[in-house]
Amino acid sequence: MGIAVLEVATKPFAGQKPGPSEFQQQHYTENFIQATIDAGLGAKKRGSQLVVGGDGRFLLIEATVTEYVKLMQSIFDFSKIKSLLSGDLSDGKKFRVLLDSMHGATGPYVSTILADILGADSKDLLRTVPKPDFGGGHPDPNLTYAKALVDQLKNGEHDLGAAFDGDGVSFFV
């Protein structure tokens, strides 16, 4: 049994770079792979073989928030973390965390664990409702796309800040 070959005409996208929202564009993956091959092999690509792997972007692993919470509670001491956040470990000074889920997959987990279970202030948990288009933003947690988080941290009201990418496999602290 042979492998089916599908030919897709490729052309660069303006500002092409990897990120979860770009993979929603038609033929983005094919274009990105072709650009990588061209850059890496150039004229030597004919007759070469390429194995394409992934970082989980195209794998769907479903775990309910409840299952995930149980797993995290078996790994981390939630009562100690709650004590830290509430200020019980530091003479009443709350440890404030500012987290941005960028309208990606981590939102329900962040709001359930941090606000509902650990008692963090929900106003410090940004963009926790997942949206298919990431709310029109770019879900790449870097200084460009997490600028609002960085700017808010500059006010000095939080002890830690972090942002998660769209699928929750990368983060920015």
SERO-4910 file (N, C-alpha, C, O; in steps of 0.05 Angstrom, whole numbers):
BEGIN
 pado doro    nc1    nc2    nc3   cac1   cac2   cac3    cc1    cc2    cc3    oc1    oc2    oc3
  Met    A     17    -24      0      0      0      0     18     25      0     36     27     17
  Gly    A     13     43    -18     29     67    -21     18     90     -4     -4     88      6
  Ile    A     33    111     -3     25    135     12     14    154     -9     26    159    -29
  Ala    A    -10    164     -3    -23    183    -21     -7    209    -21      2    219      0
  Val    A     -3    220    -44     11    245    -47     -9    267    -54    -25    264    -73
  Leu    A     -8    289    -40    -25    311    -45     -8    335    -51      9    343    -34
  Glu    A    -11    347    -74      5    370    -81    -10    395    -75    -33    399    -83
  Val    A      2    414    -61    -10    439    -53      9    461    -62     33    462    -54
  Ala    A     -1    479    -78     15    502    -87     21    519    -62      3    525    -47
  Thr    A     46    527    -59     53    543    -35     62    571    -43     73    576    -64
  Lys    A     57    589    -25     66    617    -28     70    628      0     55    621     18
  Pro    A     89    646      4     93    657     31     69    674     40     56    687     24
  Phe    A     64    672     66     45    690     79     60    715     89     83    712     97
  Ala    A     48    738     87     60    762     98     65    758    128     47    750    142
  Gly    A     90    763    137     97    760    165     96    732    175     91    727    199
  Gln    A    100    713    158     98    684    165    117    677    188    141    680    186
  Lys    A    105    666    209    120    655    232    102    636    246     78    638    244
  Pro    A    113    616    260     96    596    273     81    607    297     90    624    311
  Gly    A     57    597    300     40    604    322     13    591    318      5    587    295
  Pro    A     -2    586    340    -28    571    337    -48    584    319    -62    570    304
  Ser    A    -50    611    318    -71    623    301    -64    621    272    -82    620    255
  Glu    A    -38    621    265    -30    619    237    -38    592    226    -44    590    202
  Phe    A    -38    571    242    -45    544    232    -74    543    224    -82    523    212
  Gln    A    -90    563    230   -118    563    222   -121    573    193   -142    570    181
  Gln    A   -100    586    182   -101    596    154    -99    572    135    -84    553    140
  Gln    A   -114    573    114   -114    551     94    -86    547     84    -73    566     75
  His    A    -76    523     84    -50    514     74    -26    526     88     -4    527     77
  Tyr    A    -31    537    112     -9    549    127     13    528    133     37    533    129
  Thr    A      4    505    142     23    484    150     40    476    126     65    473    128
  Glu    A     27    472    103     42    464     79     63    486     71     85    480     64
  Asn    A     54    511     73     72    533     66     96    535     86    118    539     78
  Phe    A     90    531    111    111    532    131    131    510    127    156    514    128
  Ile    A    121    486    122    139    463    118    156    467     92    180    462     92
  Gln    A    143    477     71    158    483     46    180    504     51    202    501     40
  Ala    A    173    525     65    193    546     71    216    534     87    239    542     82
  Thr    A    211    516    106    232    504    122    250    486    104    274    487    107
  Ile    A    237    471     87    252    454     68    270    471     50    294    465     47
  Asp    A    258    492     38    273    509     20    297    522     34    319    523     24
  Ala    A    293    531     59    314    544     74    336    524     82    359    531     82
  Gly    A    327    500     89    347    481    100    361    465     79    385    460     81
  Leu    A    347    458     57    360    440     37    366    454     11    384    446     -4
  Gly    A    351    475      5    355    489    -20    353    470    -44    334    455    -47
  Ala    A    374    470    -61    374    454    -85    377    424    -79    373    408    -97
  Lys    A    385    416    -55    390    388    -48    364    374    -39    366    351    -30
  Lys    A    341    387    -42    317    375    -31    306    352    -48    293    334    -37
  Arg    A    311    351    -74    301    329    -91    314    303    -82    338    301    -81
  Gly    A    297    283    -77    307    257    -68    310    255    -38    316    233    -28
  Ser    A    307    276    -23    310    275      6    284    266     18    263    267      6
  Gln    A    286    258     43    262    249     58    258    268     82    278    277     94
  Leu    A    233    273     88    227    291    110    207    277    128    187    267    118
  Val    A    213    276    154    194    266    173    183    290    189    199    304    201
  Val    A    157    294    188    145    317    202    133    307    228    116    290    229
  Gly    A    142    320    250    131    314    276    117    338    286    114    358    272
  Gly    A    107    337    311     93    360    321     97    364    350    109    347    364
  Asp    A     87    386    361     89    391    389     62    388    403     58    399    425
  Gly    A     44    373    391     18    369    402     -4    386    390    -27    383    396
  Arg    A      4    404    372    -16    422    359    -38    407    345    -61    416    346
  Phe    A    -32    384    334    -53    370    319    -63    346    333    -77    330    322
  Leu    A    -55    342    358    -65    320    374    -86    332    393    -82    353    405
  Leu    A   -108    317    396   -129    326    414   -128    308    439   -135    284    437
  Ile    A   -121    319    461   -121    304    486   -141    318    504   -137    341    513
  Glu    A   -163    305    510   -184    317    526   -182    308    555   -182    284    560
  Ala    A   -181    326    573   -182    320    601   -201    341    613   -198    365    608
  Thr    A   -220    332    628   -238    351    640   -223    367    661   -202    359    671
  Val    A   -234    391    667   -221    407    687   -220    392    714   -200    394    728
  Thr    A   -241    378    720   -242    362    745   -220    342    746   -206    339    767
  Glu    A   -215    327    725   -194    307    724   -167    320    727   -149    310    741
  Tyr    A   -163    343    714   -138    357    715   -133    368    743   -110    366    753
  Val    A   -153    379    756   -151    389    783   -142    366    802   -124    370    818
  Lys    A   -154    343    799   -146    320    816   -117    313    812   -103    307    831
  Leu    A   -108    313    787    -80    307    781    -62    328    794    -42    320    806
  Met    A    -68    353    790    -51    374    802    -51    373    832    -30    378    844
  Gln    A    -73    366    844    -74    363    874    -57    340    883    -48    340    906
  Ser    A    -53    320    866    -37    297    874     -7    304    871     10    290    882
  Ile    A     -1    325    856     27    333    852     36    356    870     58    356    881
  Phe    A     18    376    872     25    400    887      9    402    913    -13    391    915
  Asp    A     20    416    932      7    420    958    -11    445    956     -2    467    961
  Phe    A    -36    441    948    -54    463    944    -59    480    969    -62    504    968
  Ser    A    -58    467    992    -63    482   1017    -40    502   1022    -44    524   1031
  Lys    A    -15    494   1016      8    513   1018      6    535    998     12    558   1004
  Ile    A     -1    529    973     -4    549    953    -26    569    961    -22    593    957
  Lys    A    -48    559    971    -70    576    979    -61    594   1002    -68    618   1003
  Ser    A    -45    583   1020    -34    599   1042    -15    621   1032    -16    644   1043
  Leu    A      0    615   1012     18    635   1000      1    658    987      6    681    992
  Leu    A    -18    650    971    -35    670    957    -51    687    976    -54    711    972
  Ser    A    -60    675    998    -77    690   1017    -61    708   1035    -73    726   1048
  Gly    A    -35    704   1037    -18    720   1054    -13    707   1081      1    719   1098
  Asp    A    -23    683   1086    -18    669   1111     11    662   1116     20    658   1139
  Leu    A     27    661   1094     55    654   1097     73    679   1099     98    676   1102
  Ser    A     61    703   1096     78    727   1095     66    750   1111     63    772   1100
  Asp    A     59    745   1135     49    767   1152     25    782   1140     23    806   1143
  Gly    A      8    768   1126    -16    780   1115    -14    792   1087    -34    800   1076
  Lys    A     11    794   1076     14    805   1049      7    783   1028     21    763   1026
  Lys    A    -14    788   1013    -22    769    993     -1    768    971     12    788    964
  Phe    A      3    744    960     21    740    937      3    741    913    -13    723    908
  Arg    A      5    762    897    -13    766    874      0    756    849     23    762    842
  Val    A    -16    741    834     -8    729    809    -26    740    787    -50    740    790
  Leu    A    -14    749    765    -28    759    742    -23    739    719     -1    736    710
  Leu    A    -45    726    711    -42    706    690    -60    713    666    -83    721    670
  Asp    A    -50    709    642    -65    714    618    -66    688    601    -46    678    592
  Ser    A    -91    678    598    -95    653    582    -98    659    552   -101    641    536
  Met    A    -99    685    545   -100    694    517   -123    681    502   -121    676    478
  His    A   -145    676    515   -169    664    504   -163    636    492   -176    627    473
  Gly    A   -143    622    504   -136    596    494   -146    574    513   -163    578    530
  Ala    A   -135    550    509   -145    526    522   -141    526    553   -155    512    567
  Thr    A   -122    542    563   -116    541    592   -136    556    609   -137    553    633
  Gly    A   -152    573    597   -171    590    611   -187    577    633   -186    585    656
  Pro    A   -203    556    626   -219    543    647   -203    530    669   -212    530    692
  Tyr    A   -180    521    663   -162    508    683   -151    530    702   -151    526    726
  Val    A   -142    552    690   -132    574    706   -153    586    725   -148    589    749
  Ser    A   -177    591    714   -197    603    731   -207    584    753   -212    592    775
  Thr    A   -210    559    746   -219    539    766   -198    535    788   -205    537    812
  Ile    A   -173    530    780   -153    525    800   -146    550    816   -146    549    841
  Leu    A   -139    572    802   -129    595    816   -151    610    831   -148    617    855
  Ala    A   -174    615    818   -195    631    831   -213    614    849   -216    619    873
  Asp    A   -225    593    837   -245    578    852   -233    561    875   -245    559    896
  Ile    A   -209    549    870   -198    531    891   -178    545    908   -178    542    933
  Leu    A   -160    560    896   -138    572    912   -144    600    922   -129    611    938
  Gly    A   -165    613    913   -174    638    923   -161    663    911   -163    685    923
  Ala    A   -147    660    888   -136    684    875   -159    702    866   -181    692    861
  Asp    A   -153    727    863   -173    746    854   -178    742    824   -159    743    809
  Ser    A   -203    737    817   -209    731    789   -202    754    770   -198    750    746
  Lys    A   -201    779    780   -194    801    763   -164    800    754   -156    814    736
  Asp    A   -149    784    768   -120    780    761   -116    757    741    -94    750    733
  Leu    A   -138    745    732   -138    723    712   -150    734    686   -174    736    684
  Leu    A   -133    739    667   -141    753    643   -148    733    620   -136    712    618
  Arg    A   -168    740    605   -176    726    580   -178    696    584   -166    680    570
  Thr    A   -194    688    604   -196    659    611   -219    645    596   -222    621    600
  Val    A   -234    659    580   -255    646    565   -244    639    537   -237    656    522
  Pro    A   -241    612    531   -230    605    505   -248    614    482   -272    613    483
  Lys    A   -235    623    461   -249    632    437   -235    621    413   -210    620    412
  Pro    A   -250    611    393   -237    598    369   -217    616    355   -198    606    344
  Asp    A   -222    643    355   -204    661    342   -186    676    362   -174    696    355
  Phe    A   -186    666    387   -170    678    408   -177    707    413   -160    723    419
  Gly    A   -203    713    409   -213    740    414   -202    760    394   -201    784    400
  Gly    A   -193    751    371   -182    769    351   -152    775    356   -140    790    340
  Gly    A   -141    765    378   -113    770    384    -95    747    375   -105    728    362
  His    A    -71    749    381    -51    728    374    -43    714    399    -33    727    418
  Pro    A    -47    688    401    -42    673    426    -13    664    430     -8    642    439
  Asp    A      6    682    424     34    675    428     44    692    451     46    716    449
  Pro    A     52    679    473     59    694    497     88    705    496    107    693    506
  Asn    A     90    728    483    116    741    482    113    771    487     91    780    492
  Leu    A    134    786    486    133    814    493    115    830    474    106    852    481
  Thr    A    110    820    450     93    834    431     64    828    437     48    847    440
  Tyr    A     56    803    439     28    796    442     18    795    471     -6    793    476
  Ala    A     37    795    490     29    796    518     37    823    530     42    826    554
  Lys    A     37    844    513     45    870    522     28    881    544     38    894    562
  Ala    A      2    877    542    -17    887    563    -10    875    590    -11    888    610
  Leu    A     -3    849    590      5    836    615     31    849    626     32    856    650
  Val    A     50    853    609     76    865    617     71    893    628     82    901    648
  Asp    A     55    909    614     49    936    622     35    937    649     42    953    666
  Gln    A     17    918    654      3    917    679     22    909    702     19    918    724
  Leu    A     41    891    696     60    882    716     79    906    724     88    906    747
  Lys    A     83    924    706    101    947    712     89    965    734    104    980    746
  Asn    A     63    962    739     51    978    761     61    969    788     57    983    808
  Gly    A     72    945    790     83    935    815     63    924    834     70    920    858
  Glu    A     39    918    826     19    907    843     18    877    845      5    865    862
  His    A     33    864    827     34    834    826     62    824    832     82    837    826
  Asp    A     63    800    843     88    787    850     98    769    827    122    763    826
  Leu    A     80    760    810     87    742    789     67    746    766     44    750    771
  Gly    A     77    744    741     60    746    718     68    725    698     91    718    695
  Ala    A     48    714    684     53    694    664     30    694    643      8    703    649
  Ala    A     37    686    619     17    683    598     21    656    585     44    646    583
  Phe    A     -1    644    576      0    618    563     -7    621    533    -22    639    526
  Asp    A      4    604    516     -3    605    488    -30    592    484    -42    581    503
  Gly    A    -40    592    460    -66    583    453    -73    554    461    -94    548    470
  Asp    A    -53    536    457    -59    508    463    -47    500    490    -49    476    498
  Gly    A    -35    518    504    -25    512    531      1    497    533      8    487    554
  Val    A     16    495    511     41    481    512     65    499    516     87    490    521
  Ser    A     61    525    514     82    544    519     72    567    537     48    572    538
  Phe    A     91    579    551     84    601    569    106    621    570    129    615    563
  Phe    A     99    644    581    118    667    583    115    677    612     93    683    621
  Val    A    138    679    626    137    689    654    152    715    655    154    727    677
***
